[in-house]
Amino acid sequence: MPGPHEKLIANAAKAILRPLGFQRKGQSRLWFFDHSWWLAVVEFQPSSWSKGSYLNVAAHWLWMDIGTISFDFGGRLEGFAEYASDEQFAVVAAGLANSAAEEAQRLATMFSSIADTTEVLLEQARTEARQAQAHPGWMAYNAGVTAGLAGRTDDAAEMFRSVLHSPVDQTSVLHLKTKRMSSLLPDATRLRQDVAMTIALQRETLRLPPWNASRF
């Protein structure tokens, strides 16, 4: 049975996020806004130790055909907000929902088109590469996909090469998907068709409405 903090979070999300077009995933703490080829995802993440919530807001690219909703750009937005009383946490939950709405709108502005998304992801992938924090990974892959869709073949090839030439396991999902996308890169029509089909399948898996590919 949901605790009082769970109900307060749900009530705040219904009051603030639902009028903006967000949908709740079942009875979970996850809400999303459908942007056709990506989702703005809000998670009121619980703690294993205390009543309350973290706040995560991110973009999920629907060409990530992994069968679940992943946090592909973005993440933790707020530290843990602990429940002390109904009166106190009602205010906290409303604040979290408002913060989520603001961040989701910021992401919607950043990712209003494939071209805009390409600019953001390429910059992020190259920044991560310069900082050498990790081997090229999903950020580079996603930047390559968007660059390919935007017709920026050289940029896409650069991103895919960075993944394929890294020490990543060659049997990993990342390597195999990157290898496939790289092979499709010379044929823009085939690449777009492949990504569109993947988006349609991911939408079906997540039980989202059928996709109108003309919006892509």
N, C-alpha and C positions, 0 to 999 in steps of 0.2 A: 504494500500500500504506500503511495507517495507520501513523503513527509511534507510538513507545512512549507518548507523552503522550495520544494519541487513545485508545489502549486503556485507559489508566488512568482517563481520564474516563468512558469507557463502562462500565468495571467498577464505578466508584464509583456511577454513576447506577443501574446494575442492582441494586446491593446496597442502596442507600438509597431511591431513588425508585420503583423497580418494585414493591416490597412495599406501597407506599402507594397503588398503583393507577395510577401514571404509565405511559404508553406512549411508546415511541420512534418518531419519525417516520423510517421507513426506516432507513438507516445514518447519518443526520445527527446533529448535536449537539443536536438539538431534541427535548425531551420534553414531553408534555402530559397533563393530567388532565381528563377529560371531565365537565363539570358540566351537561350537557344543553343549556343555552342559552348557555353560555360555556365557554371552555377556560382553565385555568391553564397557562401556557406557560413552560417553562424552556429557556433557550438557553445552552449553554457556547460562547460566541462566540470563534472563533479570531482571531488577529492575522495580518496579511499579512506581518509582519516577524519575529516570534519564535514559538517553540514555547510553548504555554501556553493560557490561557483567560481571557476576561472572563466575567461571569455576568449574564445578563439574566433577570428574572422579571416576567411581566405577565399581565393578563387579555386574552383575545381574545373580543369579542362576536360570536357566530355570526350575528347579523343583518347583519354587515358582509360582504355577498355579493361579495367581491372575488376569490375563488378561491384566496387564500393565507391564511396565518396572520399577522395583524398584531398589533403590540404596542399595545393600545388604552388600557390603564391600567397604569402601572408602567414598568419599564425596567431600566437598568443598576443592579446591586446591589453589585457588587464591582469594584475596579480590576483591572488585568491581573495574573494570577498566572503567573509564568514558570516553565517547566520547566528544572530544573538536573540532576536525576538521577531515576531511577525511584523510589528510596526517598523522596526529598524530595517528588516530585510526587504520589505515592500519597496522602500525608497531605494535601497541598493539594487534590487532587481530592475527597477525602472531605469536607473542610471546605466546599468549594463546593457539593457535593450536599446537605450538611446545611443550609447557608444557604438553598439553593433550597427545600428542604422546609419550612423555617420560614416563609419568605416566602409560599409557595404556601398554607400553612395560614392565614396572616394574611389573604390575599385571599379565601379560601373563607369565612372568618368575616365579612368586610366585605360580600361579595356572596352571602349565603345566601338572599336572596329578591329579587324585583323591587323591593319597597318599600325594602329596605335599600340596594340598588344605586342607586335613584333619589336617595336622600338624599346618598350619597357623590358621585355624578356632578354633581348640581346644585350642591353646595357647591364642588366643584373647578372647574366651569365658571364660576361666579360669581366665584370667587377669581381665576381667570385674567383675567376681564373687568375686575375692579377694578385688577389690576396692569398692565393694558393692555400685556401683553407681545406680544400678537399679535391679529390679528382673530379673531373667533369661528370655530371650526373643528369638527373631528370630536368634540372633547369636548362641545361644546354640542349637536351633533347626537345623540350617544349619550345625553346627559342628557335630551334631548327625547323620544327613543324610549322610554326607561324611564319617564319621567313619564307619557307617553301610556298605556303599558301599565298603570301603577299607578292610572290614573284621575285623575291630577293635570293636567287639561287646561290650566289657566291657566299652570302651570309649563312644560308642554310647548310651549305657544304662545310663551311668552317665549323659550325656547331656540331654537325654529325661526326666530322673527323676528330674533333676533340674528345668525343665519347669513345669512338672506335679505336683510337690510338692510346687510350688511357689503360691502366692496369685492371679495368673492370673485368669480371669473370665473363668469358665469351659465351657461356651458356646462360647468362642471366637474362631476365626479361628485358632489362634496359638495353643490353648489347644487341639482342635479337631484334627488338623493335627499331632501334637506331639503324641497324644494317638494312632492314626492310625499307624504311623511309629513305635512306640514302640511295637505295637502288631505284626508287621511284622518282627521285629528284629530277632526272633529265626529262621526264614527261609530266608537265604541269597538270594536264587533265587527269591522268591516272592517279597522281598524288592527291588531287582534290577529291576525286571519287572515292579513293581508299579512306581518306580522313572522314568524308561525309558518311560513308557506310559504318565506320567505327563509331562515330557520334550517334548514329541512329540505333546501333546495337546497345551502346552504353545507356542511352535513354530508355530503351526497352527494358534492360536489366534493372534500372533504377525505378521502373514503373512511372516514367514521365510520359506526357502526351507525345504522340507521333510528331516527328520533326519535319518542319517545312524547310527543306534544303535551300529554297530560294532566298532565305534570310541569311545564308552563310556568305 
